[in-house]
Every structure is written in C-alpha cells, then in structure tokens.
Amino acid sequence: MIIKCSQIYSEEGVIDGYLEVIDGKIRRICRKEIGPVDLDLTQYRIIPGIFDTHNHGTMGYSMMGEQASSQENIQGYLKGLASQGVTAILPTADPSAFSALAYAAQQDYDGARIIGIHSEGPYLNRVGEKAIDTGHPDISLDTLKQMVEDAQGWLKLVGLAPELENTDLAIDYLLSQGVRVAFTHSNCNYDEAMEAFRKGITVTTHTANVMSGIHHRRMGGLGACLLDEHVYNEIICDLLHVSKEMLQIMFKCKPYDHFMMISDNVPMAGAPIGRYALDENLAVNIDEKGYCLTDTGRLCGSTKPVLFGVRNLVEELHIPLEKVILMSSLNPSRVYGVGDRKGSLHSGKDADFVVIDEDYQVVYTYREGRKIYDAAADTDLFNAEFLEAAKIN
C-alpha cells in the first residue's frame, strides 16, 4: 500500500511525500513518487499511533468491575480506543481482569494492541486538592505475587504510595519480576520522594495530581518528580487536571523525552453531560468542560483522550507537533520496551499511524498496516448498554 500525504510526521521530520506499507511494516517514507498511489491523503496529516499507558476505560467499556473480564467488553474497549487514535495501550485494570487481558493481548482484535497491563494500586494514599482519605489495604507480597501470576508476564507497571509500610519489599519484588513501579497517590515530601526514586521507582503517575504540591519553601512530591532526572513523568494534558502554566513549568524543568502523555480516561469518556455510577460505590458527574467529578468536587479520571491533549499542547502552548508526538507515542514505547518497533514512523517499524484533520479529529487509524478505525464507517461505537445502566436520573 502506498499512501500520499503532504504532512507525514516521521522520525526524520515532516515529509511531503509517500508512505509505503508492506506486510504490516513501514517499508519506506520518501519525498519522491515510488509507484501507483493507493490512498491520497494530501489534505490530512499522518502521525504515529498513540500509546496510552494509563486508561481505565472509554466509550462505555470499563477496565474496572465485573464487566472488565468479558472478552466482548475488552474488544469494545480496544475498538473505542482506535477511534481516538490509540494503537497501543496499557489497560489500567482491576487485578480481577488480569487473566482476561493476558488472553486478549495474544489475540488480534480489531482495535488497539495491548502492550501490557497497568495496575494503579491497590496500595495508594489519597492526598491532594479535595482528596478524601478512604484508607488503604496493607501491602501483601502474596497479593502482588498473585497479580504477577494472573497477568502471565503482561504486567508492566504497578503504582503505589512509597510512604506506606513494607513498600520497600513490594518495590524489590516487582522489580525482580521485570515490572516497573510508579510513584502514585502519595503524600511524600520532597526528600521522601527522592529516596523512593533511589529505591527503584521510575515512573510518576499523572504527575502533579494526587501528590503534595510545590510551595516556595517546600518542594513537595511534585518538585521531586520534576527535578529527578531519572524518572519518567505521566502527564494529563486536558488543561483540567494540570493548568497551562504548570505544564509550561514542567517542560522547562525536564526535556520532552521524559514525559508520557496519558488520558486517565474512565468508561464515561465519550458520554454526554450527566451523572453516572462509576461503580457501585461511586457516583461521578460529567460537566460541560469534560470534568469527571465526584460529589465532593474531586477530579476522578478524565473524559478527554490523549489526542485532545496533543491539540492543547500544539495550539495552546505552541509546542511543535513533532515534539508533542514524542510524548504521545515514542517515549512510552521506549519506556515499556517496544520502541524498536512502535512509537514513530520509520522504515522497518510497525505501520501504526493515525490520519487526522486540521481540527485533530481522527479520520483513520491503522495498526500494523491494518485499518482499525474509519470515521465514515465506524459511527456507533459507544456501549449503549453501559450508558443505560450507569446513567443516574
């Protein structure tokens, strides 16, 4: 397949030319004509497929609760992600769904590719703006061993609060199993956070959110996240979770190659404004700006995809798109061990790419050379049954 496009965002820069795909791989990207064109996308832009490493659900499909283990649910989830330009995913799931996700990761479903599993917790310490302390279970190595076993080699990231008792044992065990550990929902001060990084934590979960903030006399956990040069920072770029000005500070503190854009989407992503049951114990409210809020006013995940954040960084912060796609695609691919074949448009890599218009809307999504989303044809992807069941009148 030969595709013509005036803006192909390749590793070598923005190319006005041709993208050739053979057997699911990018054979070459060049400026001069290489054969009959199969698809003329001159009016659009082609960017690398997005790798979302923190996503709890989308389009009415959930990685939480009983439904998460259903293969039908997982297939709908992966297809919904494709509609948002996501070609690679770490589902952020309940441990009860690990076995089902491990099975799905080995299938060729029509949607994003599962690269691994992300467990946000269960050992968290709720802090931060408007956070409510709900307590936490005691750290158990037996539980962690069961999580690793159920994931069958697919567990890539576990987030925990390093100030909790026995986290040293947890970190050592997870690292021994090839699982990265994230600084997550923590009340650590600056020194405690830096010590946690020295012990082997290498990712910071939705940086700035649910951690102690920066004060001019107390740098807090956030200060440590930005000043430690070895950790990689997840960031939500919906301009709701983190302000435009704080994002500007972040990007002055560290190079772009240390940031990974995430959505932190919940199953209501794509749902209309309203009140919904996130689970049997938690109601959330989706407002007109896209906030997903509990009744106490605490942010509870997001409803905006990574591509929305891409637009914000380009149009609001004026960061060149070729820099932004490092954070949405290549950086997470490198961190999670697939950068040799995913994350950028380059000869020999998987043909994972997204065709977007000038308004950052997805026209087509391709994964490994196969079209997995077509905006003109895939017009009814939201899980209507979920919407009916979750809606609170």
HELIX and SHEET records of a PDB file:
HELIX    1   1 GLU A   66  SER A   69  5                                   4    
HELIX    2   2 GLN A   71  ALA A   82  1                                  12    
HELIX    3   3 PRO A   95  ALA A   97  5                                   3    
HELIX    4   4 PHE A   98  ALA A  105  1                                   8    
HELIX    5   5 LEU A  141  ALA A  151  1                                  11    
HELIX    6   6 THR A  167  SER A  176  1                                  10    
HELIX    7   7 TYR A  190  ARG A  198  1                                   9    
HELIX    8   8 GLY A  220  LEU A  227  1                                   8    
HELIX    9   9 LYS A  244  CYS A  253  1                                  10    
HELIX   10  10 TYR A  256  HIS A  258  5                                   3    
HELIX   11  11 VAL A  306  GLU A  315  1                                  10    
HELIX   12  12 LEU A  321  ILE A  325  1                                   5    
HELIX   13  13 LEU A  326  LEU A  330  3                                   5    
HELIX   14  14 ASN A  331  VAL A  335  1                                   5    
HELIX   15  15 ALA A  384  ALA A  390  1                                   7    
SHEET    1   A 4 LYS A  25  CYS A  30  0                                        
SHEET    2   A 4 GLY A  13  ILE A  22 -1                                        
SHEET    3   A 4 ILE A   2  SER A  10 -1                                        
SHEET    4   A 4 LEU A  39  ASP A  40  1                                        
SHEET    1   B 4 ARG A  45  PRO A  48  0                                        
SHEET    2   B 4 PHE A 353  ILE A 356 -1                                        
SHEET    3   B 4 VAL A 362  ARG A 367 -1                                        
SHEET    4   B 4 ARG A 370  ASP A 374 -1                                        
SHEET    1   C 3 ILE A  50  ASN A  55  0                                        
SHEET    2   C 3 VAL A  86  PRO A  91  1                                        
SHEET    3   C 3 ARG A 113  ILE A 114  1                                        
SHEET    1   D 2 GLY A  57  THR A  58  0                                        
SHEET    2   D 2 TYR A  61  SER A  62 -1                                        
SHEET    1   E 6 ILE A 117  GLU A 120  0                                        
SHEET    2   E 6 LEU A 155  LEU A 160  1                                        
SHEET    3   E 6 ARG A 180  PHE A 183  1                                        
SHEET    4   E 6 VAL A 203  THR A 204  1                                        
SHEET    5   E 6 TYR A 232  ILE A 236  1                                        
SHEET    6   E 6 PHE A 259  ILE A 262  1                                        
SHEET    1   F 4 GLY A 274  ASP A 279  0                                        
SHEET    2   F 4 LEU A 282  ILE A 286 -1                                        
SHEET    3   F 4 TYR A 291  LEU A 293 -1                                        
SHEET    4   F 4 LEU A 299  SER A 302 -1                                        
END                                                                             
